[in-house]
Amino acid sequence: MALANELTEHKKINVVNKCINEPVYLSWLNDSSGASYYLFGKLNIDTISTKEVGYYERYVEDLTTAQGNDSILSKTVEKTTTVGALVNLQDMDGLSGLFKSPKVKILTNPLTWETDGPKWNDVRVQTGSLVIKETNKSLYEVEFTLILPKQYVISE
Protein backbone atom coordinates (compact mmCIF):
# COMPACT_ATOMS: atom_id res chain seq x y z
CA MET A 1 0.00 0.00 0.00
CA ALA A 2 1.38 3.38 -1.02
CA LEU A 3 1.46 6.28 1.38
CA ALA A 4 0.56 9.82 0.36
CA ASN A 5 4.15 10.89 -0.24
CA GLU A 6 5.29 7.76 -2.13
CA LEU A 7 5.56 7.60 -5.90
CA THR A 8 3.58 4.65 -7.29
CA GLU A 9 4.23 4.98 -11.01
CA HIS A 10 5.82 7.22 -13.63
CA LYS A 11 3.66 8.65 -16.40
CA LYS A 12 5.22 10.11 -19.53
CA ILE A 13 3.28 12.84 -21.30
CA ASN A 14 4.48 14.08 -24.68
CA VAL A 15 3.84 17.78 -25.19
CA VAL A 16 4.17 19.24 -28.65
CA ASN A 17 4.44 23.01 -28.82
CA LYS A 18 2.64 23.21 -32.15
CA CYS A 19 -0.92 24.56 -31.89
CA ILE A 20 -3.66 22.48 -33.46
CA ASN A 21 -6.36 24.60 -35.10
CA GLU A 22 -9.26 22.18 -34.85
CA PRO A 23 -8.31 19.63 -32.19
CA VAL A 24 -9.91 16.20 -32.10
CA TYR A 25 -9.28 14.44 -28.79
CA LEU A 26 -9.88 10.69 -28.82
CA SER A 27 -10.02 8.09 -26.07
CA TRP A 28 -10.07 4.34 -26.64
CA LEU A 29 -9.91 1.05 -24.79
CA ASN A 30 -6.34 -0.18 -25.14
CA ASP A 31 -4.86 -3.71 -25.12
CA SER A 32 -4.39 -3.58 -21.34
CA SER A 33 -8.10 -2.72 -20.76
CA GLY A 34 -7.17 0.83 -19.81
CA ALA A 35 -7.89 4.11 -21.50
CA SER A 36 -5.50 5.67 -24.01
CA TYR A 37 -5.76 9.24 -25.30
CA TYR A 38 -4.37 11.20 -28.25
CA LEU A 39 -4.91 14.69 -29.65
CA PHE A 40 -5.30 14.77 -33.42
CA GLY A 41 -5.86 17.63 -35.81
CA LYS A 42 -8.89 17.84 -38.04
CA LEU A 43 -7.99 17.77 -41.73
CA ASN A 44 -11.12 19.65 -42.87
CA ILE A 45 -12.54 16.70 -44.76
CA ASP A 46 -16.13 16.19 -43.65
CA THR A 47 -18.60 14.04 -45.56
CA ILE A 48 -22.15 12.83 -45.12
CA SER A 49 -23.68 9.62 -46.44
CA THR A 50 -27.42 9.12 -46.53
CA LYS A 51 -29.28 5.85 -46.54
CA GLU A 52 -32.94 5.00 -46.98
CA VAL A 53 -34.32 3.07 -44.04
CA GLY A 54 -37.29 1.95 -46.12
CA TYR A 55 -39.80 2.93 -48.74
CA TYR A 56 -43.19 1.79 -49.95
CA GLU A 57 -45.18 1.85 -53.16
CA ARG A 58 -48.65 3.35 -53.19
CA TYR A 59 -51.59 2.23 -55.23
CA VAL A 60 -52.40 4.90 -57.82
CA GLU A 61 -56.04 5.22 -58.89
CA ASP A 62 -55.78 8.25 -61.13
CA LEU A 63 -52.56 8.73 -63.12
CA THR A 64 -53.50 12.30 -64.08
CA THR A 65 -53.37 13.54 -60.47
CA ALA A 66 -50.72 11.20 -59.10
CA GLN A 67 -47.44 12.75 -57.98
CA GLY A 68 -45.61 9.46 -57.84
CA ASN A 69 -46.14 5.93 -56.68
CA ASP A 70 -43.47 5.50 -54.02
CA SER A 71 -42.37 7.27 -50.85
CA ILE A 72 -39.43 7.01 -48.53
CA LEU A 73 -40.29 6.06 -44.95
CA SER A 74 -37.14 7.47 -43.34
CA LYS A 75 -33.48 8.22 -43.93
CA THR A 76 -30.34 8.06 -41.82
CA VAL A 77 -27.36 10.35 -42.15
CA GLU A 78 -23.85 9.19 -41.36
CA LYS A 79 -21.23 11.90 -40.98
CA THR A 80 -17.50 11.29 -41.18
CA THR A 81 -14.50 13.46 -40.48
CA THR A 82 -10.86 12.86 -41.33
CA VAL A 83 -8.18 13.49 -38.72
CA GLY A 84 -4.42 13.17 -38.67
CA ALA A 85 -1.19 13.78 -36.81
CA LEU A 86 2.57 13.49 -37.08
CA VAL A 87 3.42 10.65 -34.69
CA ASN A 88 6.78 9.55 -33.29
CA LEU A 89 7.86 5.93 -33.78
CA GLN A 90 7.65 5.17 -30.04
CA ASP A 91 3.96 6.16 -30.03
CA MET A 92 2.94 4.07 -33.06
CA ASP A 93 2.53 0.82 -31.12
CA GLY A 94 0.11 2.44 -28.68
CA LEU A 95 -1.71 4.24 -31.48
CA SER A 96 -2.29 0.93 -33.25
CA GLY A 97 -4.64 0.10 -30.37
CA LEU A 98 -6.95 2.83 -31.64
CA PHE A 99 -7.51 0.85 -34.84
CA LYS A 100 -8.12 -2.38 -32.89
CA SER A 101 -10.39 -0.95 -30.20
CA PRO A 102 -14.16 -1.46 -30.30
CA LYS A 103 -14.64 1.45 -27.85
CA VAL A 104 -13.50 4.78 -29.28
CA LYS A 105 -14.80 8.09 -27.97
CA ILE A 106 -14.42 11.70 -29.13
CA LEU A 107 -14.42 14.72 -26.83
CA THR A 108 -17.34 16.83 -28.02
CA ASN A 109 -16.64 19.96 -25.98
CA PRO A 110 -12.88 20.58 -26.30
CA LEU A 111 -13.17 24.31 -25.63
CA THR A 112 -15.45 24.17 -22.57
CA TRP A 113 -14.58 20.88 -20.87
CA GLU A 114 -12.82 22.64 -18.01
CA THR A 115 -16.02 24.45 -16.98
CA ASP A 116 -18.72 22.03 -18.21
CA GLY A 117 -16.90 18.77 -17.60
CA PRO A 118 -15.84 16.47 -20.46
CA LYS A 119 -18.57 15.16 -22.75
CA TRP A 120 -17.74 12.10 -24.86
CA ASN A 121 -19.54 10.51 -27.83
CA ASP A 122 -18.94 7.08 -29.32
CA VAL A 123 -17.34 7.04 -32.77
CA ARG A 124 -16.00 4.33 -35.05
CA VAL A 125 -12.68 4.29 -36.85
CA GLN A 126 -13.23 3.45 -40.51
CA THR A 127 -11.70 0.08 -41.24
CA GLY A 128 -8.42 0.09 -43.06
CA SER A 129 -4.73 -0.35 -42.38
CA LEU A 130 -2.06 1.56 -40.50
CA VAL A 131 1.70 1.39 -41.07
CA ILE A 132 3.17 1.01 -37.56
CA LYS A 133 6.84 0.60 -38.44
CA GLU A 134 9.01 1.39 -41.43
CA THR A 135 12.77 1.02 -41.71
CA ASN A 136 14.74 4.25 -41.15
CA LYS A 137 11.66 6.29 -40.33
CA SER A 138 11.06 7.98 -36.98
CA LEU A 139 8.08 10.23 -37.77
CA TYR A 140 4.81 8.99 -39.28
CA GLU A 141 2.01 10.90 -40.95
CA VAL A 142 -1.15 9.24 -39.64
CA GLU A 143 -4.49 9.96 -41.29
CA PHE A 144 -7.81 8.15 -40.82
CA THR A 145 -11.54 8.69 -40.94
CA LEU A 146 -13.91 8.71 -37.98
CA ILE A 147 -17.52 7.65 -38.44
CA LEU A 148 -19.61 9.89 -36.20
CA PRO A 149 -22.89 8.78 -34.55
CA LYS A 150 -25.80 8.20 -36.94
CA GLN A 151 -28.48 10.82 -37.22
CA TYR A 152 -32.05 9.94 -37.90
CA VAL A 153 -33.81 12.51 -39.99
CA ILE A 154 -37.41 13.30 -40.83
CA SER A 155 -39.70 10.30 -41.22
CA GLU A 156 -42.96 10.20 -43.11
Phi, psi and omega per residue, in radians:
M1 nan 2.296 -3.094
A2 -1.540 2.421 3.052
L3 -1.500 2.966 -3.045
A4 -1.061 -0.534 -3.080
N5 -1.747 0.150 3.127
E6 -1.662 2.531 3.097
L7 -1.536 2.187 -3.091
T8 -1.719 -0.539 3.118
E9 -2.804 2.748 3.077
H10 -1.766 2.350 3.067
K11 -2.075 2.259 3.106
K12 -1.784 2.225 3.125
I13 -2.106 2.119 3.095
N14 -1.513 2.217 3.117
V15 -2.039 2.159 3.093
V16 -1.843 2.315 -3.073
N17 -1.338 -0.186 -3.121
K18 -1.268 2.306 3.091
C19 -1.355 2.494 3.088
I20 -1.898 2.124 -3.050
N21 -1.108 -0.905 3.140
E22 -2.127 1.499 -3.053
P23 -1.233 2.499 3.052
V24 -2.209 1.924 -3.072
Y25 -1.773 2.109 -3.086
L26 -1.992 2.600 3.028
S27 -2.265 2.493 3.118
W28 -2.592 2.790 3.081
L29 -1.387 2.062 -3.072
N30 -1.578 -3.122 -3.089
D31 -1.094 -0.402 -3.131
S32 -1.663 0.222 -3.123
S33 1.153 0.405 3.050
G34 -1.917 -3.141 -3.138
A35 -1.716 2.365 3.008
S36 -2.024 2.671 -3.080
Y37 -2.372 2.628 3.045
Y38 -2.740 2.490 3.114
L39 -1.777 2.043 3.124
F40 -1.877 2.928 3.031
G41 -1.885 2.490 3.107
K42 -1.361 2.377 -3.090
L43 -1.714 0.276 3.088
N44 1.000 0.624 3.028
I45 -2.098 1.739 3.110
D46 -2.010 2.384 3.104
T47 -2.347 2.777 2.976
I48 -2.231 2.526 3.047
S49 -2.186 2.308 3.123
T50 -1.900 2.674 -3.127
K51 -2.540 2.372 3.078
E52 -1.350 2.278 3.083
V53 -1.403 -0.559 3.095
G54 -3.138 2.826 3.053
Y55 -2.579 2.902 3.124
Y56 -2.444 2.757 3.090
E57 -1.851 2.336 -3.139
R58 -1.660 2.675 3.001
Y59 -1.399 2.258 -3.122
V60 -1.885 2.091 3.113
E61 -1.511 -0.732 -3.060
D62 -2.159 1.905 -3.100
L63 -1.167 -0.400 -3.106
T64 -1.292 -0.439 -3.132
T65 -1.908 -0.074 -3.097
A66 -1.240 2.468 3.097
Q67 -1.851 0.136 -3.139
G68 2.542 2.901 -3.114
N69 -2.083 0.139 3.060
D70 -2.455 2.735 -3.135
S71 -2.476 2.605 3.087
I72 -1.532 2.317 3.103
L73 -1.289 -0.836 -3.091
S74 -2.861 2.841 3.074
K75 -2.307 2.704 2.973
T76 -2.066 2.643 3.120
V77 -2.112 2.247 3.100
E78 -2.039 2.061 3.139
K79 -1.723 2.534 3.061
T80 -2.278 2.685 3.044
T81 -2.434 2.504 -3.121
T82 -1.782 2.319 -3.136
V83 -2.201 2.886 3.137
G84 -2.859 2.992 3.122
A85 -2.885 2.779 2.935
L86 -1.654 2.095 -2.976
V87 -2.094 2.366 3.065
N88 -1.245 2.681 -3.126
L89 -0.968 -0.733 -3.087
Q90 -1.163 -0.303 3.117
D91 -1.640 -0.193 -3.046
M92 -1.151 -0.634 3.138
D93 -1.103 -0.784 3.110
G94 -1.169 -0.638 -3.140
L95 -1.209 -0.432 3.102
S96 -1.118 -0.440 3.081
G97 -1.099 -0.478 3.085
L98 -1.067 -0.691 -3.118
F99 -1.314 -0.404 -3.127
K100 -1.610 -0.319 -2.991
S101 -1.342 2.371 3.038
P102 -1.470 -0.183 -3.095
K103 -2.091 1.649 3.114
V104 -2.075 2.361 -3.120
K105 -2.250 2.609 3.110
I106 -2.045 2.412 3.069
L107 -1.327 2.106 -3.038
T108 -1.628 -0.209 3.124
N109 -2.235 1.109 -3.049
P110 -1.133 -0.400 -3.101
L111 -1.583 -0.354 -3.062
T112 -2.125 0.200 -3.052
W113 -1.130 -0.482 -3.136
E114 -1.181 -0.571 3.141
T115 -1.677 -0.646 -3.083
D116 -1.626 -0.229 -2.998
G117 1.504 2.627 -3.100
P118 -1.220 2.433 3.082
K119 -2.134 2.164 -3.055
W120 -2.011 2.509 3.013
N121 -2.152 2.555 3.063
D122 -1.257 2.417 3.033
V123 -2.374 2.910 3.053
R124 -2.114 2.500 3.039
V125 -1.541 2.198 3.140
Q126 -1.043 2.334 -3.087
T127 -1.090 2.567 -3.114
G128 2.971 -2.733 -3.118
S129 -2.211 2.808 -3.132
L130 -2.424 2.199 3.057
V131 -1.350 2.095 -3.103
I132 -1.834 -0.221 3.080
K133 -2.759 2.391 3.110
E134 -2.481 2.379 -3.099
T135 -0.995 2.364 3.086
N136 1.051 0.578 3.117
K137 -2.285 2.271 -3.122
S138 -2.031 -0.171 -3.138
L139 -2.286 2.264 -3.048
Y140 -2.077 2.405 3.047
E141 -1.619 1.867 -3.093
V142 -1.773 2.311 3.122
E143 -2.523 2.297 3.122
F144 -2.701 2.936 -3.081
T145 -1.931 2.355 3.060
L146 -1.771 2.344 3.056
I147 -1.693 1.990 -3.086
L148 -1.373 2.907 -3.129
P149 -1.007 2.521 3.140
K150 -1.155 2.577 3.038
Q151 -2.024 2.347 3.066
Y152 -1.747 2.235 -3.053
V153 -1.842 -2.991 -3.016
I154 -0.917 2.342 3.067
S155 -1.935 2.687 3.109
E156 -1.435 nan nan
